[in-house]
Amino acid sequence: MSLAVCLFLAAAVWAVFARTLHYEFIDFDDSFYTYDNPTVAAGLNWKGVAWEFTHADCHIYHPLTMLSLMVDYQLYGHHAGGYHFTNVLLHATSAVLLFLVLRSMTGAFWRSAFVAAIFAVHPLRVESVAWVAERKDVLSGLFFMVTVGAYVLYVRRPWSFAR
């Protein structure tokens, strides 16, 4: 049953946000983060990785965001739909992880599924998923879910070898 909910959440995110794959970059700051950024436009390489961890790119220190955009540039080049696809994929993964973490924490299957479904398709998520420069937000959501899940595992077995 959990697999069905996970597949439903992924399908719901896809149904709501798949149209972003046809969107272009926007004029606010997508260019600064992607194709006009020489470090990102060089693709994923050791020099770029070192730069991102030692400098504040776009006046913000967020190396994981920039590394993910470098990977996207390596895969998709100037095709904005690829960047949007990555955002949709990251958001879908976050929604599934939210369900799994909540279910693990509370044991409440349907309530956890409901909360994750609301998160998956809520209008407040549109900006983060549909705007390439907001990659930092979908990554933050993903890492938050992973962190809460890790904490739940720690609380249940604080002295385990895996911890």
Secondary structure, 3 states (H helix, E strand, C coil): CHHHHHHHHHHHHHHHHHHHHHCCCCCCCHHHHCCCCHHHHCCCCHHHHHHHHHCCECCECCHHHHHHHHHHHHHHCCCHHHHHHHHHHHHHHHHHHHHHHHHHHHCCHHHHHHHHHHHHHCHHHHHHHHCHHHHHHHHHHHHHHHHHHHHHHHHHCCCCCCC
